[in-house]
Amino acid sequence: MSLGHACVDVYQGAVAALVPFFVTERAYTYAAASAIVLAASLLSSVVQPLFGALTDRWAMPWLLPVSALTAGVGVAASGVGGSYALTLAAVGVSGIGVAAYHPEAARAARAAAGGGNSGMGWFALGGNVGFALAPLLVAAVVATGGLRASPLLVVPAVAGAVLCAAATRATRARAEAGRGPEAVGRDDWGSFLRLSGALVCRSVVFVGLSVFVPLYVRERTGGGDVAGTVALCVLYAGGAVGTLVGGRLADRYGRVAVVRWSYSLTVLAVAGVVPAPGWAVHLFVALTSAGLYVPFSLHVTLGQDFLPRRVGTASGVTLGLTVSVGGLAAPALGALADATSLRVALVPLVALPALGRLLLCGLREPAPPGEPVPAPGVPRTASK
């Protein structure tokens, strides 16, 4: 499941990684390039909770390999032809694939992990590795062959589809061997909505940095596209480490406490990115990455435990709606950058993690589920 997650989340990172090449090769404005991120994010935001609700009601294990292929085909087609409309449509298709994948994948991973924080951390690690590899993959393919070489980017999707199919069969076999019934309990919508609000703040910061940090670092350091790609890799790769650390810290100190500390760190780190001189900006990007990613898998398990009767819906929101909604703010940040500068456009991102931290005040640790959630392929009862 972790390896399959890596193959799928390559395509979430690839859209942002393609932005500098669209700006350079097709002369898109910052606002136009940001709208490409919006196309993928908007569809993923709207559709993912719907897939979550569907997976709460019916088993859909076939969705994992199909969605992996869909995510890859969309990104692979984005560089073909020069039509802006077709590019938007292609990344939109990729966004639908990403949306379809995550709710069912989170349920399967939860079953495989037995509900543990560290186990879900490994699953989230796969996604973070995919994000981290995306800029390198895009640079290797597009920097060499131009945007016309983008069809080669479909390769991880094929590997992901095979891995997901294999994981689904294995998980289903264990479930049929006697895995317990779905966890029950009372849905705490108030706590879930507050957590979701904090996640929206995180999403805007993460998407904004994903889009503009490569361009900002390139401008700030004078290091060209290489410096921008390195900064994006730091942003994503630091998260791979942070996710595993988050699971360990949560086992010792509790999920809610670790999430709060992380948002506080993010405020300070993002504030340092804006004025950091030269190559020192990479240090603050790394700290920002830690602050954003340490709580990543904890958001998912907290959301699932706040809504124990609607695990798929909770997964769709925490992995989809609140993560992808940051793309909605990207065009506004792009327009601000066009009107002023990239540096000014990054300033609003300092206040958002502070707002997220305020929303987490008073949030309590949910009761752990009584029993693990069934794996894909096991019939589910309808949500009540």
Order of alpha helices (4+ residues) and beta strands (2+ residues): alpha-alpha-alpha-alpha-alpha-alpha-alpha-alpha-alpha-alpha-alpha-alpha-alpha-alpha-alpha
